[in-house]
Amino acid sequence: MGEADIPALQNISLQIDKNEYVAIMGPSGSGKSTLMNILGCLDTPTSGHYYFRRVDVSSLDDDALSAMRNKEIGFIFQNFNLLPRLNALQNVELPLIYAGIANVERRKRALTALERVGLSDRLDHRPNELSGGQRQRVAIARALVTNPGILLADEPTGALDSKTGAEIMRLFQDLYMEGNTIILITHEQEVADYAHRNIHIRDGKIYSDSPNVKNKKI
């Protein structure tokens, strides 16, 4: 803000283990988006350290951060972020193109990812030919196709009606049961209740971090 430095996060310290299902919650301006950007290697902290699989991410340059994002982190966004001119299969293939995966292997892995989310019959459909829930499933398949260490979902049901949102959360539960590590960024308690651990952020600080006793059994 002008010449003033405003800290978005202050003295944040946490550990997320493999195969955890975590929801990070907080109101607008709380710092949860900044924390998401750091966890997703989209940004680096101005002080302190962030270790991902024992690698100090805080010290990586832009190229190394980009490589880590593409290989280790699957992003799922509220507004899907699908390319409108590409069909479902082509959208899912995109991360593999950036990773330099050969065409035959790329197609095989994309097909498998779409099968995992129940969309093997929508391969040739473009985003405008799919429902909101189907578009989010394509986005989840795209996140899964690189076999990432973390699925990082930013308000994954925010653009969906409640019934479709519940279907997507059941899919996340299935992915968690398959061994995936899932981090949800949300301001909705109803969504956070699906996770097994809730971290609440306020004014750039963690004010609670505990198992979710209200975890919804699906």
Steps between C-alpha positions, in 0.01 A plus 500: 500500500711788371828491686359287782554123511191311611574140606246257356615213722672519838684220681316226311627155598332179394568154363278309259577131463456270207140379451348768721171665409522860621272803469652847542233751595478872557308813402606732219830666585596234753804382306369165379553586132858604572556174686348310208736675258800405714388138543440482123843647417329794328675737739792488743508634856702815570636331812496154650510168316257268323609138459327273251622140514812625681576755225526862620259657253583845637840486328388384153516722192205554264587209269534256789173625651324453167634145469387416854152641438458296183626173648400508865185712536160458339296821501119508502338842469153636573447607138654185348754689279442273200597613150172544308634392158632169629291193577510320834779263398716781363452712812613210718804440279631856541722448810660200329579708193683750721681208665618371162314168515477318165164499320406133550581502872332837537176375348506184714546692825233757413250224420575332834453828689163565335389146579589560866257792515225323305527691173628241252185564293564876466848499345410701189278756672620857536442689828189680368346158427544384860313576821672683784560176687643333191732794439627474856558128450707580190698747711554234765614250235745762371633541855537122540669425169856574620455283813578797727597489866225747593157590367448868581137604456400867520126534575430191283120518542463879489358507145272197549153443639476315829414160350785511248733633768420199720580268207838667455574468873417128482752474218763669720423245770559218251831657395604534864418133560722414203794660682502858371594796720227764472509863614177699467493879515150607595295748697205260524473288813275255316785428256764491775294239685600243237866535597662315788693800632399867511748787515348842568690816407422852616708818457786303348531259791381149577255522786385136495629175353317187603342173384154554358257334737215586260661315209226385264499127445425434136 
